[in-house]
Amino acid sequence: MNPNARASINPKSRKWEINGNNTAPSKRSKESMAISQELLQLSVKQKQAGDKGVGVDIELVSAINIDNETFLERNFTVIFFFFFWKCFYLFVDDLKQ
């Protein structure tokens, strides 16, 4: 999925279409790709060993586009942001001491 992709209704066809602007996928670093690959391989090994459990989507924190306000609004609650900023300021205060 591309968090930059946007859909809009085409008035002629009356169907949803992906807007051509800003749809380039984000570039991931070689390091993050290697980490993703390791996690995927570990998951496959566990599955092959017969381990059963809940399925998990793997996404690196570095892949979160914090510049996209729509993405943040859709995926995080206001309460989360209050929590995050409180933790951030407590962390900064500890660094000062």
C-alpha positions in Angstrom: 0.0 0.0 0.0 1.1 3.5 -0.7 0.2 6.1 1.9 0.7 8.9 -0.7 -1.9 7.5 -3.1 -5.2 9.4 -3.1 -8.5 8.4 -4.7 -11.2 10.6 -6.0 -14.5 10.1 -7.8 -14.4 10.5 -11.6 -17.5 12.6 -12.4 -17.8 11.1 -15.9 -17.5 7.4 -15.0 -18.9 7.9 -11.5 -16.2 5.5 -10.2 -13.3 6.0 -7.7 -9.9 6.4 -9.3 -6.4 6.8 -7.9 -5.1 10.3 -8.4 -1.8 10.3 -10.4 -0.2 13.0 -8.2 2.0 11.9 -5.3 1.6 8.2 -5.9 5.3 7.4 -6.0 6.1 4.7 -3.4 8.3 5.8 -0.6 12.0 4.7 -0.9 13.1 2.4 1.9 16.7 2.1 3.0 18.8 -1.0 2.5 19.0 -1.4 6.2 15.2 -1.3 6.7 14.7 -3.8 3.8 17.2 -6.1 5.4 15.4 -6.0 8.8 12.1 -6.6 7.1 13.6 -9.6 5.3 15.0 -11.1 8.5 11.6 -10.7 10.2 9.9 -12.3 7.3 12.3 -15.2 7.3 11.8 -15.7 11.1 8.1 -15.8 10.6 8.4 -18.4 7.8 10.6 -20.6 10.0 8.1 -20.4 12.9 5.3 -21.4 10.5 7.3 -24.3 9.1 8.1 -25.5 12.6 4.4 -25.8 13.3 4.2 -22.8 15.6 0.6 -21.5 15.6 -0.3 -18.0 16.6 -1.8 -14.8 15.6 -0.8 -13.4 12.2 1.3 -10.2 12.4 1.8 -7.4 9.9 5.5 -6.3 10.0 6.2 -2.6 9.5 9.2 -0.6 10.6 8.6 2.5 12.6 10.9 4.3 10.2 8.4 3.6 7.4 5.7 5.7 9.1 5.3 8.9 7.2 4.9 11.5 9.9 4.7 14.3 7.4 1.3 13.0 6.1 -1.4 14.5 8.4 -4.1 12.4 6.8 -2.2 9.2 7.6 -1.6 10.2 11.2 -5.3 11.2 11.7 -6.5 7.9 10.3 -4.1 5.7 12.3 -3.6 7.4 15.7 -6.1 8.8 18.1 -6.0 12.2 19.8 -5.4 10.4 23.1 -2.4 8.8 21.6 -0.9 12.2 20.7 -1.5 13.5 24.2 0.3 10.4 25.6 3.1 10.7 23.1 3.8 14.4 23.8 3.6 13.9 27.5 6.2 11.1 27.3 8.4 13.2 25.0 8.4 16.2 27.4 9.1 13.9 30.4 12.0 12.4 28.4 13.4 15.8 27.5 13.1 17.0 31.2 15.1 13.9 32.3 17.8 14.7 29.8 18.1 18.2 31.2 18.7 16.9 34.7 
